[in-house]
Every structure is written in C-alpha cells, then in structure tokens.
C-alpha cells in the first residue's frame, strides 16, 4: 500500500502558470479521482508525475511512503512504483500486441527470441486479465477500445500494484460499456490487493461508481478534496465550475417545419434499415448499444463510408456525396468521434485547423493572408470558448476537450446546413459542455439541423428534441416530449426482440 504526497507543486509555461502551489495527497489503498475543467492543470500534474515535464524550481517536495522522489524524472517515477496509462496510450502502431506488451519491460527469452513462445506468453497475459484479443495482430489493426485494453494490461502486468500507484488519465474515453465494466472490475481487484489508484475523468458518473475520494483543480489550484460518499452530482459540478450550478442544458429554440435532412432506407455495415427526417432548427439524437449500427449512420450519410443502398435528401434535393469535399460543398458538416485520427491535424495551428474545410481567399488571386485568416478564425474560437484563445497555438498543445471544441468551431465557420456529430462532448468537462450546447442552439436558431450520435443518454435527453433508438441495425423507437427520459431511452436500447415498425413510429 502506497501513499503519495505532493507539496507546493507549481508549473509555469512561457509566463503562464499551469499549476499554483498545489498540495495533494493520495492515501494508501484508495481510488482517488482527479477532476477539473479543461485547462485546470490535471494533465500537467500527471505529466510532472510521469517525468514528462519538470516542475518549477521552487516547488515543494514529493514523497512516496515518506521517501522523497524527484519530480520530472521518468526513471524516479518508475523506481517509486508509479505506472501510467495516458490519454495518448504510448503504444506503437507498427508493432504487434506482443511487442507493445513488452515495451518498457522485457521479452521472455534471455539469449534468443522465439516468436511462437513470445506470442504464447502474451496471449496468456491477456487471458489472465480477461482480454479476448489476438496477441499476434498489429496494433494498428485494432479498434480504439482494444488498444486501450492493451495499454491497461501492459501497465498492470509485471508491476507490483500493491506497492505503487496506478495513474489512469481518461481511460474510458474509447471504451464500450462492457469494456468499461471490465476495466472497473480490474481496478477494484487492484484496490482489494492494497493497490492505490489515481483516476482522471470527465465522467462524473464514474466518480460515484468507482472512487473513494475526489480532488478538484480549478485554474491550476487545488480547491477541494472530498469523500465521495458525502457528495451528490450537483455539489460536485459546483466544485468543478467554481460557482453555483446553473442550467447545464440551455433552453432550445423551437424547430421549424421545413425538412432539412431526409434519410430513406439507409443500409451499410451493421445498419440494416434507417429512415428519418431532421427539420430546420431541430436537434435529433441517435443512440444504441455498441454494435447496434448507430455508430454507422453519420459516416454513411456524409459519404465517409460506402452505403449499400438508401437515399439522402438535403433541403429537398437528393445528394450523393462521393468524398468529404463533396459533402462540405453541399453543406454537410461532420465531426467524427475519433478526432485524433480523423479530425484535426495536431501539428497545425488552431487557425489552420479551423480554415481547413473551406479555404476562402480574397482578391483576384484568391490569396489568404495569415493575418486575415487569424481574424477570421478568432470569433469562432470565442464562440465555443477554446482555451487558450490563441489562433497561433498548435492543436497538439490543447486538452482533449478543447480540441473537440476546435472541431465544432471549424464547421460553425463554414455555415453548414446540417451538422453530423459523433459524441460532440466526449472528453469535455461540464463547464465546457454548456458552451458547446449553447453553440448548437445558436446553429439551430440560425436554421441549421443537427443529427448527433451520443453515448451519453443524459445529454441526448437534455439537448435533443427527439431521440432515435437503434437496435439490431434498425430504428427501434423514436422518443420525444414527455416520453423522452433516460430511463425510457435505456429501456428501448436494452429491450430484446426485433424492432417493430409500430414502436419505432409511435413510442
């Protein structure tokens, strides 16, 4: 069992304080959640613990079980028993699962390597943790959830979890509900054996499901540490926001009667049959368990995946986008769930990422100057409250939530007619969510339509005018008005049997 204590931890980047004299303590054998809005300093604290950043010279000592250890040193962190699972999983796509499990450790062979023996050993390790995965596959061929589970197994295996601290930064961002439950069972097992866990998340439901205590950072300062048993959802939100809780879901504008988007008999992948309409100014949600086909609706509509059949009409006119360029020209906006791989370009500036979908120069040569481009992008950074509000900042320097806001800002700039959004607030803290919801309301008020797939049922019910439940590749139910509730949506998602046309229309 391990106790971690930080005293007076500070970090400054180019004159900006990311952490201000933070005192922080994790007691032995607990699961301790670290919360805060994007930019509050959570990731900076984790990276200092891991040795990626060095703290300011004048900061106080850090100890593990009373023994000092050097902050800013990866070797010292490893020696002290700290193990990390970062948002960036630190895996290598070109290597197999076998090789990724060996990173930071060793292979079984001492004098020569046997591929068959190493694969057999890796398969045994995965099985030990209940992970059903072919160890010989290249990492790049795996889904995000399988890659995350690979990183988790690597962190747990071969380390003495009873004598160290396991640090996880947003580990469930890409996990299905089943994988999340599996991970939580693994973490509870670590705790039962005396292990100590520091867990960073934006999902407040996970705090109440998993944690013993919670600490909150606000603008780089430690503002509270509380026992989870003495908190409720609203009080925890107020601690994170630093102010009394206000309405998280702003009052939405009334949708119009004209149809903006019509989808007929759409089929592709796991999706067997999907038809729906979205009116001007309307926000429609799509939900479904993993593998239901819900996740394929938006890429099929946008043209990112090839459909087997079906028709899409935009403002009454049939459209057949053959490429993302076609879709942008037609007025479709698409924010994919995997923004790291399919969304922004990490080593470009915010200005360049916002301009990317629609480059509009001026003058006879259609020249786009840097100053003009920056002035064009800044209002949209303001609209969704991106931090830092610097169009010249690199996208890679932003927190996950702020990257997501940049992806939405780029389509606000394009003036798109229909917004297709996958988990638009994934990885976004509760304070930033309200800014995105307000931006979507503004989009709707200006006459655009929103079709969003989300795994957050509370969000679906709070933001959307209607919610479509997909089960077994078909529309199982459409809920609205007084019928729209988290319980009703979840009940339809988990209902057994083939969806009926009557329920899909009248629920």
PyMOL commands that set and color helices and strands:
alter all, ss='L'
color gray80, all
select helices_A, chain A and resi 42-50+74-79+97-102+115-128+139-141+144-156+161-163+177-192+204-210+228-230+233-241+294-302+324-330+339-342+350-355+370-383+395-397+400-414+430-445+457-463+481-483+486-494+501-506
alter helices_A, ss='H'
color red, helices_A
select strands_A, chain A and resi 4-13+16-26+31-35+62-64+67-68+82-85+165-169+196-200+213-218+221-227+259-268+271-279+283-287+309-314+317-319+332-335+418-422+449-453+466-471+474-480
alter strands_A, ss='S'
color yellow, strands_A
deselect
rebuild
show_as cartoon
